[in-house]
Amino acid sequence: MAKQASLMFYYVFTIFIITTSVLCGASTEEKKVHIVYMGSLPKGQYSPLSRHRSMLRQTVQLDSSVETSYIRSYSRSFNGFVAKLTDSEKQRLSNMEGVISVFPRKTLQLQTTRSWDFIGLQESATRNAQAESDIIIGVLDTGIWPESESFNDKGFGPPPSKWKGVCEGGLNFTCNNKIIGARYYGGSRPNSTQSARDGDDGHGSHTASIAAGNRVNNVSFFGLAQGTARGGVPSARIATYRVCQPDGCNDEDILAAFDDAIADGVDIISISLGEAEATDFFEDTIAIGAFHAMQKGIVTSHSAGNQGPSYGSTASVAPWLISVAASRTDRLFIDKVVLGDGRTLVGKSINSFASPATRYCNEGCLDKKLVKGKYVLCKSNSGDFEAFAAGALGAIVRNEPYIDFSDVVALPAVLLSAKEHDLVLSYVNSTKNPQASILKSETIKDAEAPTIASFSSRGPNFVTPDIIKPDLSAPGVEILAAYSPLDTISFTFDDPRRVHYTLLSGTSMACPHVSAAAAYVKTFHPDWSPSAIKSALMTTALPMSDAKSLGGEFAYGSGQINPVAAVRPGLVYEALKEDYIIMLCNIGYDAKKLQVLSGDTNTTCPKLPVTASPKDLNYPSMAAEVFPAKPFNVTFHRTVTNVGLATSSYKAKIVTNSKVNIKVEPEVLTFKSLNEKKSFLVSVSGSGLPVKSRLSASLVWSDGTYSVRSPIVLHTQSVRA
């Protein structure tokens, strides 16, 4: 223990963007950058660039203004463009034939030695090595640090023959047989970086290594979390798409990366960034890109967001992508402060310092001369920022508002609960010469894990409340993975420490766990659709406790991923492009726009019953929004495909603590061959739910070998208030 002496954080087809300067004498309206989304690329002879410029000429009227308005086209995987438009020009474009949506550009936000073992994907797990080496994960993020040991290509052969991408990493960037492709976007913006190198953030290196980083021995954070760092599919290849610049992640760049990644031939898209709130599917660039990825058989894994624990805070709501919440592993970082009277108090922080003991100083004394060599007793959980800036030796911080995870701190600091912080304050006030020492952090076993982190965004899904979001949870708290050695590891660049591996928390870290899990399943089932892979991950997920995670299924979806079990799910719920089109019909999209979206002029909206809703999508979970305090009778239609034993019989079991009637018809599904399909109905009825309430149950199909579990959730409209 450190000597004691006198005593004084926290740490975002066809599309097009348009900007034009104001036409002299023609308009005084301000021009803003917009994305013009036009769905799938038309079949036959079609020049996207010519069409886009022609549309602009009709919109802005003067040919000379087209050049100043036009920014870029999307033409490899879907149809659209970006341009500067006034409000009236936006309206004219919106009314044109073939346009699905026109919406303003937005800036999206960025949202491991133990985690893979915790979820059961151990190094000894059965693997299809050759198939894994043929998997390409496209990471849309801040770039990558190519010199990291996590990304060296020792032992890798040439890229898979299906790869159609390029290495255009820009300045000071070289690809290899591990990082087989690199592109960067937004390079013309002020203060942008002309490279795919993750030099000033570290976020992209971290997420890429969680998904597909090599096995690297003896990794730690200044001795903490010692072990072997590895991705979930360490033999897979990586294609990096830098969509974020120092000023943010613009959605026209994200769409450009989707356009490229789909055409380049990636198998999985991992995107750990997003909007602050849910929006219409076709004004959501990630939903747009993921739809076209789905059409090409590509799984998109997306972080649910870090706006939790508020209800309805997730912006990742499209049913054709996998929305990922962040859960805790069983490794918990703690720190301790030892008071001069011998008491030891336990708090939170990732503190790599073993500091000497010193005197206390209250927060109001943040005078550089007064705090030198002393600890500052701070009243809020951002107090260590001020203490560091003032040059204090360390900080003892009140954890309010409460944070349930640890961040890397720039000085010896510990976050204490309000109760224990009050004990310190009482000690300081009752002692003439109060003393303390802050110890280096340590790790302990968290018996409560897995639980959902407070920051992880929750449902319900505001766009389609009858579909549960997020879909799954995965480790996203205190994850050790690769990092840029140029970036700070704490909240300030004045922190001189630089590392190759660091600890980060967020749904950004959870997302690549699911990306890798999807890739792992795909190595065994290369012909499975994105929805079949998603279903396998959801129906084999480990159930989580409503009592331990605020929001229940709106926090964790179907539960925590179990990649090994997902390889053999027994049954899958499959939804293809046509199924999503019908769902879009159900929520009011017209057939003409859906023809443009799908690229199929034969697309129609079938005559649907009045009761048709998104709950009828063949989704692996079941949800319905009902009116509060009124009797309800909800029916879910589902179809499963047999991917287990050729001859099998599955019996239905309902698990619930709720006083409702749930019936399954038929109660037994008998299969005589692989890939055979069977349909069933689930009926849920009751006398009414209270305002702001949620009813949870689950359906489990079992044949004695496989268990196929689907959560069932009914919730009231007022739960969104």
Secondary structure, DSSP 8 states (H G I E B T S, - for coil): -----BB------EEEEE-----TTT-----EEEEEE--S--SSS--HHHHHHHHHHHHH--HHHHHHHEEEEE-SSSEEEEEEE-HHHHHHHHTSTT--EEEE--EEEE--TTHHHHTT--TTS---HHHHHT-EEEEEES-B-TTSGGG--TT--S--TT----B--BTT----SSEEEEEE--TTSTT--SBSB--S--HHHHHHHHHH---EEEEEETTEEEEEE--SSTTSEEEEEE--BTTBEEHHHHHHHHHHHHHHT-SEEEE-EE-SS---GGG-HHHHHHHHHHHTT-EEEEE--S-TTSTT------TTSEEEEEE--SEEEEEEEEETTS-EEEEB-B-------BBEEEGGG--HHHHTT-EEEESSTTHHHHHHHHT-SEEEEE--S---S--B-SSSEEEE-HHHHHHHHHHHHT-SS-BEEE---EEEE-TT-S-B-TTS-----SS-TTS-SS-EEEE-SSEEEE--TTS-SSS-TT-----SEEEE-SHHHHHHHHHHHHHHHHHH-TT--HHHHHHHHHHTSB---TTTSTTTHHHHTT-B--HHHHTS-SEE----HHHHHHHHHHTT--HHHHHHHHT-TT-------TT--GGGS--SSEEEEE-TTS-EEEEEEEEEEE-S-SSEEEEEEEEE-SSSEEEEESSEEEESSTT-EEEEEEEEEES---TT-EEEEEEEEE-SS-EEEEEEEEEEGGGG-
